[in-house]
């Protein structure tokens, strides 16, 4: 009788069997989900695992939770999944945009130095540099107007630029795509390509994008305030609470008559 009292009834057996069946099914579903997630995980984390010098290198997106286009898989330097208009959906277009972004990035990094270095050395400002082409006279920017060469003229400047840029672009367009965007050789005199190339490519495109924004900022602030970059910086540092973007109308001479 005691053994009969301790023995589970039919309902208890059915409940225990149902619980075990549910647990087994849940475990199988979890395994399938885990395997599926591992198989379909984007290559973004793997492509960026080798370079972790910046925040977000572990597969983070430009905007948390944003949908990442299928054509951006993390294999390109600086790829954070940002293409809201799907401009790079076509592989050919993506290559062209990538090349154009690199070229503009490099020019703007040089431009930022050209906008600020001569002014910091007391050799003129960028906004006054081209005035001689309009007002006449000779250039006074840096050493151009002080050199032993003949008088510089507008046709001479344009001809020189057309010749040098035409030769450089013609030579570049004859090269292979990868050689066009990363030529190396004589363009890598310090041998940086022998190091962590993937990390250097990432740094280049990130700094290039920042430089493009910086150049636009320099142009905009001079147009709005009449100040050069270093003048505006000095004015802001001297009185940051009253000399900032919120006080743009009272910062100084206004080129746009705002």
C-alpha positions as CSV (number, residue, x, y, z in Angstrom):
1,X,0.0,0.0,0.0
2,X,2.9,2.4,0.9
3,X,4.6,1.7,-2.4
4,X,1.3,2.2,-4.2
5,X,0.8,5.6,-2.4
6,X,4.3,6.8,-3.4
7,X,3.9,5.7,-7.1
8,X,3.0,8.6,-9.4
9,X,-0.3,8.5,-11.0
10,X,-1.1,8.6,-14.7
11,X,-1.5,12.4,-14.7
12,X,1.8,13.0,-13.0
13,X,3.5,10.7,-15.6
14,X,1.9,12.6,-18.4
15,X,2.9,16.0,-16.9
16,X,6.5,14.9,-16.5
17,X,6.6,13.6,-20.0
18,X,5.2,16.8,-21.4
19,X,7.7,18.9,-19.4
20,X,10.6,16.8,-20.7
21,X,9.3,17.0,-24.2
22,X,9.0,20.8,-24.0
23,X,12.5,21.1,-22.5
24,X,14.0,18.9,-25.3
25,X,12.2,20.9,-28.0
26,X,13.4,24.2,-26.5
27,X,17.0,23.0,-26.3
28,X,16.8,21.9,-30.0
29,X,15.4,25.3,-31.0
30,X,18.1,27.1,-29.1
31,X,20.8,25.1,-30.8
32,X,19.3,25.7,-34.3
33,X,19.0,29.5,-33.6
34,X,22.6,29.6,-32.3
35,X,23.9,27.8,-35.4
36,X,21.8,30.0,-37.7
37,X,23.1,33.1,-36.1
38,X,26.7,32.0,-36.4
39,X,26.2,31.1,-40.0
40,X,24.5,34.3,-41.0
41,X,26.5,36.8,-38.9
42,X,27.8,39.6,-40.9
43,X,31.5,39.7,-41.8
44,X,31.8,43.1,-40.2
45,X,33.2,41.9,-36.9
46,X,35.6,39.6,-38.5
47,X,36.8,42.2,-41.0
48,X,37.4,44.7,-38.2
49,X,38.8,42.4,-35.6
50,X,42.4,43.1,-36.6
51,X,42.0,46.9,-36.2
52,X,40.5,48.2,-32.9
53,X,42.0,51.7,-32.5
54,X,38.7,53.5,-32.9
55,X,35.4,53.1,-31.0
56,X,32.9,51.0,-32.8
57,X,35.4,48.6,-34.4
58,X,33.7,45.6,-33.0
59,X,31.0,45.7,-35.6
60,X,29.0,48.7,-34.4
61,X,27.1,50.7,-36.9
62,X,27.1,54.4,-37.7
63,X,23.7,54.5,-35.9
64,X,22.9,51.8,-33.4
65,X,20.0,49.7,-34.6
66,X,20.1,51.1,-38.2
67,X,19.6,48.7,-41.0
68,X,22.9,47.9,-42.8
69,X,22.7,47.7,-46.6
70,X,23.6,44.3,-48.0
71,X,26.4,45.7,-50.1
72,X,28.2,47.0,-47.0
73,X,29.6,43.9,-45.3
74,X,32.5,45.5,-43.4
75,X,35.2,44.5,-45.9
76,X,35.9,48.1,-47.0
77,X,38.0,50.5,-44.8
78,X,35.8,52.9,-42.9
79,X,32.6,50.9,-43.6
80,X,30.1,51.5,-40.8
81,X,27.1,50.6,-42.8
82,X,26.2,54.2,-43.8
83,X,24.5,54.4,-47.2
84,X,20.9,55.5,-46.5
85,X,20.2,56.2,-50.2
86,X,21.8,52.9,-51.4
87,X,24.1,54.8,-53.7
88,X,26.6,51.9,-53.6
89,X,24.1,49.1,-54.3
90,X,25.7,48.7,-57.8
91,X,29.2,47.3,-57.4
92,X,30.6,49.5,-60.2
93,X,29.1,52.6,-58.6
94,X,30.5,51.6,-55.2
95,X,34.0,51.3,-56.6
96,X,33.7,54.8,-58.2
97,X,32.4,56.3,-55.0
98,X,35.2,54.7,-53.0
99,X,37.8,56.1,-55.3
100,X,36.3,59.5,-55.4
101,X,36.0,59.6,-51.6
102,X,39.7,58.7,-51.2
103,X,40.8,61.3,-53.7
104,X,38.8,64.1,-52.1
105,X,39.9,62.9,-48.6
106,X,43.6,63.3,-49.5
107,X,43.1,66.6,-51.2
108,X,41.2,67.9,-48.2
109,X,43.8,66.7,-45.7
110,X,46.4,68.7,-47.7
111,X,43.9,71.6,-47.9
112,X,43.5,71.8,-44.1
113,X,47.3,72.1,-43.8
114,X,47.4,74.7,-46.5
115,X,44.6,76.7,-44.9
116,X,46.2,76.9,-41.5
117,X,50.0,76.4,-41.7
118,X,50.9,79.6,-43.6
119,X,48.7,81.7,-41.4
120,X,50.2,80.2,-38.3
121,X,53.6,81.2,-39.6
122,X,52.5,84.7,-40.4
123,X,52.7,84.2,-44.2
124,X,49.2,85.3,-45.2
125,X,45.8,83.8,-45.0
126,X,44.0,81.6,-47.5
127,X,41.1,84.0,-48.1
128,X,43.4,86.7,-49.2
129,X,45.5,84.4,-51.4
130,X,43.4,84.6,-54.6
131,X,42.5,88.3,-54.5
132,X,45.4,89.2,-56.7
133,X,43.7,87.3,-59.5
134,X,40.7,89.6,-59.3
135,X,42.2,92.9,-58.1
136,X,45.5,92.7,-60.0
137,X,49.0,92.9,-58.7
138,X,51.1,89.9,-57.7
139,X,50.4,87.1,-55.2
140,X,51.5,87.7,-51.7
141,X,50.7,84.2,-50.3
142,X,53.7,82.6,-48.7
143,X,56.8,82.5,-51.0
144,X,55.0,82.7,-54.3
145,X,55.2,86.4,-54.6
146,X,58.8,86.6,-53.3
147,X,60.5,84.1,-55.5
148,X,63.1,84.8,-58.2
149,X,60.7,83.5,-60.9
150,X,59.0,85.8,-63.4
151,X,55.8,87.6,-62.6
152,X,53.0,85.1,-61.9
153,X,49.9,85.6,-64.0
154,X,46.5,84.0,-64.1
155,X,47.1,82.2,-67.5
156,X,50.4,80.9,-66.2
157,X,48.8,79.5,-63.0
158,X,45.9,77.9,-65.0
159,X,48.3,76.4,-67.6
160,X,50.6,75.0,-65.0
161,X,47.7,73.4,-63.1
162,X,46.2,72.0,-66.2
163,X,49.5,70.5,-67.3
164,X,50.4,69.0,-64.0
165,X,47.0,67.7,-63.0
166,X,46.4,66.4,-66.5
167,X,49.6,64.4,-66.5
168,X,48.9,63.1,-63.0
169,X,45.3,62.1,-63.7
170,X,46.2,60.5,-67.0
171,X,48.9,58.4,-65.4
172,X,46.6,57.4,-62.6
173,X,43.7,56.4,-64.8
174,X,46.0,54.0,-66.8
175,X,46.7,52.0,-63.6
176,X,44.8,49.1,-62.2
177,X,42.0,50.0,-59.8
178,X,43.8,49.0,-56.7
179,X,46.9,50.7,-57.9
180,X,45.0,53.9,-58.5
181,X,43.6,54.1,-55.0
182,X,46.7,52.7,-53.2
183,X,49.7,53.3,-55.6
184,X,52.5,52.7,-53.1
185,X,56.0,52.7,-54.5
186,X,57.2,56.3,-54.8
187,X,54.1,57.4,-53.0
188,X,55.1,55.5,-49.9
189,X,58.6,56.9,-49.3
190,X,58.5,55.9,-45.6
191,X,57.5,52.3,-46.2
192,X,54.3,52.5,-44.2
193,X,52.8,49.7,-46.4
194,X,55.1,47.2,-44.7
195,X,53.2,47.7,-41.5
196,X,49.5,47.1,-40.6
197,X,48.1,48.2,-44.0
198,X,44.4,47.5,-43.0
199,X,44.8,49.8,-39.9
200,X,46.4,52.5,-42.0
201,X,43.7,52.4,-44.6
202,X,41.1,52.8,-41.9
203,X,42.9,55.7,-40.3
204,X,43.3,57.4,-43.7
205,X,39.7,57.3,-44.6
206,X,38.5,58.4,-41.2
207,X,40.9,61.4,-41.1
208,X,40.0,62.2,-44.7
209,X,36.3,62.4,-43.9
210,X,37.0,64.7,-41.0
211,X,39.2,66.8,-43.2
212,X,36.4,67.2,-45.8
213,X,34.1,68.5,-43.0
214,X,36.9,70.8,-41.8
215,X,37.4,72.4,-45.2
216,X,33.7,73.0,-45.5
217,X,33.8,74.5,-42.0
218,X,36.7,76.8,-42.9
219,X,34.9,78.1,-46.0
220,X,31.6,78.5,-44.2
221,X,33.0,80.4,-41.2
222,X,35.0,82.8,-43.3
223,X,32.0,83.5,-45.5
224,X,29.8,84.1,-42.4
225,X,32.2,86.0,-40.1
226,X,34.9,87.3,-42.4
227,X,37.5,85.6,-40.2
228,X,40.3,83.2,-41.1
229,X,40.3,79.8,-39.3
230,X,42.9,80.8,-36.8
231,X,41.3,84.2,-36.1
232,X,38.0,82.5,-35.5
233,X,39.7,79.9,-33.2
234,X,41.5,82.6,-31.3
235,X,38.3,84.6,-30.8
236,X,36.4,81.5,-29.6
237,X,39.2,80.5,-27.2
238,X,39.3,84.0,-25.8
239,X,35.6,84.1,-25.1
240,X,33.9,80.8,-25.8
241,X,30.6,81.7,-24.2
242,X,30.0,84.7,-26.5
243,X,32.0,83.8,-29.6
244,X,30.5,80.6,-31.0
245,X,28.2,79.3,-33.7
246,X,25.2,80.6,-31.7
247,X,26.6,84.2,-31.9
248,X,27.5,84.2,-35.5
249,X,25.8,87.5,-36.3
250,X,27.9,89.4,-33.8
251,X,31.3,87.9,-34.3
252,X,32.8,90.4,-36.7
253,X,32.7,91.6,-40.2
254,X,30.2,89.7,-42.2
255,X,30.9,88.7,-45.8
256,X,27.3,87.7,-46.5
257,X,25.8,90.9,-45.0
258,X,23.7,88.8,-42.5
